[in-house]
Amino acid sequence: MTDRPTQGIQSTNRIQFETTPEGKKVFREYWVNEWDGKGYQLSEHIKDLDQAIKRSKELGYRDNAKKLEQFRQDGN
């Protein structure tokens, strides 16, 4: 695996969830997809909410971490 570059990273990350008939949003999976166009590529699918929050913070995706933490606050 190529080391993660410090600049030029592009990403398309996605938080997958379902909405119950009662309107509650239930976390299903966090997808991380990033690349730099020079050989670096990372693709991860994380199904555990706590691990998804931790990983998004490690990679610097603070906005995603906040969105994921909302699922925890909502009882996921």
Sine and cosine of phi, psi and omega as CSV:
sin_phi,cos_phi,sin_psi,cos_psi,sin_omega,cos_omega
0.00,0.00,0.69,-0.73,0.02,-1.00
-0.97,0.26,0.62,-0.79,0.07,-1.00
-0.87,0.49,0.54,-0.84,0.01,-1.00
-0.95,0.32,0.83,-0.55,0.02,-1.00
-0.93,0.37,0.31,-0.95,0.01,-1.00
-0.99,-0.11,-0.21,0.98,-0.01,-1.00
-0.63,-0.77,0.37,-0.93,0.12,-0.99
0.97,0.23,0.30,0.95,0.00,-1.00
-0.99,0.16,0.74,-0.68,0.13,-0.99
-0.94,-0.35,0.48,-0.88,-0.03,-1.00
-0.53,-0.85,0.46,-0.89,0.18,-0.98
-0.70,-0.72,1.00,0.07,-0.01,-1.00
-1.00,-0.07,0.45,-0.89,-0.06,-1.00
-0.59,-0.81,0.69,-0.73,0.12,-0.99
-0.97,-0.23,0.87,-0.50,0.00,-1.00
-0.98,-0.20,0.73,-0.68,0.02,-1.00
-0.51,-0.86,0.25,-0.97,0.09,-1.00
-0.87,-0.49,0.46,-0.89,0.08,-1.00
-0.94,-0.34,0.82,-0.57,0.00,-1.00
-0.96,0.28,0.26,-0.96,0.06,-1.00
-0.84,0.54,-0.43,0.90,0.03,-1.00
-0.99,0.14,-0.07,1.00,0.02,-1.00
1.00,-0.06,0.05,1.00,0.02,-1.00
-0.98,0.17,0.70,-0.71,0.04,-1.00
-1.00,-0.03,0.81,-0.59,-0.06,-1.00
-0.91,-0.42,0.85,-0.53,0.01,-1.00
-0.89,0.45,0.68,-0.73,0.07,-1.00
-0.87,-0.48,-0.72,0.69,-0.12,-0.99
-0.25,-0.97,0.53,-0.85,0.11,-0.99
-0.90,-0.43,0.84,-0.55,0.00,-1.00
-0.96,-0.28,0.81,-0.58,0.07,-1.00
-0.93,-0.36,0.80,-0.60,0.07,-1.00
-0.64,-0.77,0.92,-0.40,0.03,-1.00
-0.65,-0.76,0.42,-0.91,-0.04,-1.00
-0.38,-0.93,0.22,-0.98,0.04,-1.00
-0.81,-0.59,-0.04,1.00,0.00,-1.00
0.98,0.22,0.09,1.00,-0.02,-1.00
-0.79,-0.61,0.36,0.93,0.04,-1.00
0.91,-0.41,-0.31,0.95,0.02,-1.00
-1.00,0.08,0.75,-0.66,0.09,-1.00
-0.49,-0.87,0.70,-0.71,0.02,-1.00
-0.76,-0.65,0.74,-0.67,0.06,-1.00
-0.66,-0.75,0.86,-0.51,0.00,-1.00
-0.70,-0.72,0.56,-0.83,0.09,-1.00
-0.81,-0.58,0.90,-0.44,-0.09,-1.00
-0.89,-0.45,0.85,-0.53,-0.06,-1.00
-0.98,-0.18,-0.23,0.97,0.03,-1.00
-1.00,-0.03,0.82,-0.57,-0.08,-1.00
-0.87,0.50,-0.72,0.69,-0.01,-1.00
-0.89,0.46,-0.66,0.75,0.04,-1.00
-0.92,0.39,-0.59,0.81,0.03,-1.00
-0.90,0.44,-0.68,0.73,0.04,-1.00
-0.89,0.46,-0.74,0.68,-0.01,-1.00
-0.86,0.50,-0.72,0.69,-0.05,-1.00
-0.92,0.38,-0.64,0.77,0.01,-1.00
-0.89,0.46,-0.60,0.80,0.06,-1.00
-0.93,0.37,-0.67,0.74,0.02,-1.00
-0.85,0.52,-0.62,0.78,-0.05,-1.00
-1.00,0.08,-0.10,0.99,0.05,-1.00
1.00,0.00,0.27,0.96,0.02,-1.00
-1.00,-0.06,0.96,0.29,-0.08,-1.00
-0.89,0.45,-0.63,0.78,0.02,-1.00
-0.89,0.45,-0.66,0.75,0.05,-1.00
-0.90,0.43,-0.64,0.77,0.02,-1.00
-0.87,0.50,-0.67,0.75,0.03,-1.00
-0.90,0.44,-0.68,0.74,0.03,-1.00
-0.90,0.43,-0.67,0.75,0.02,-1.00
-0.91,0.40,-0.63,0.77,0.03,-1.00
-0.89,0.46,-0.47,0.88,0.05,-1.00
-0.89,0.47,-0.58,0.82,0.06,-1.00
-0.89,0.46,-0.64,0.77,0.03,-1.00
-0.89,0.45,-0.70,0.71,-0.01,-1.00
-0.90,0.43,-0.48,0.88,0.01,-1.00
-1.00,0.10,0.06,1.00,0.10,-1.00
0.99,-0.11,0.31,0.95,0.06,-1.00
-0.98,0.21,0.00,0.00,0.00,0.00
